[in-house]
């Protein structure tokens, strides 16, 4: 993971633990679906979209398994948004 991806992963971890009250450590490679039920997963996606000002599609969700995957996706979406901005 890049430095930026690690920073984003740390913020996602914080969102999960502080805002959603997910207990215990959250490993970068851990499967999100194994750790979170469907409602918590949806809440995490919404929190990530709000915090990082990105829109995640169902297609994005289908290819995102771990915290590291989600962090990489957010960084990529932010870069795409910056590139498309006037």
FENDA-V871198 format. One record per backbone hydrogen bond with DSSP energy under -1.0 kcal/mol. CO is the residue of the C=O (numbers start at 1). NH is the residue of the N-H. Records with the same first field share a line. If there is no record, write none. Layout:
# FENDA-V871198
CO: NH ; NH
This chain:
# FENDA-V871198
2: 6
3: 7
4: 8
5: 9
6: 10
7: 11
8: 12
9: 13
10: 14
11: 15
12: 16
13: 17
14: 18
15: 19 ; 20
16: 22
27: 30
28: 68
32: 36
37: 41
38: 42
39: 43
40: 44
41: 45
42: 46
43: 47
44: 48
45: 49
46: 50
47: 51
48: 52
49: 53 ; 54
57: 61
58: 62
65: 32
66: 70
67: 71
68: 72
69: 73
70: 74
71: 75
72: 76
73: 77
74: 78
75: 79
76: 80
77: 81
78: 82
79: 83
80: 84
81: 85
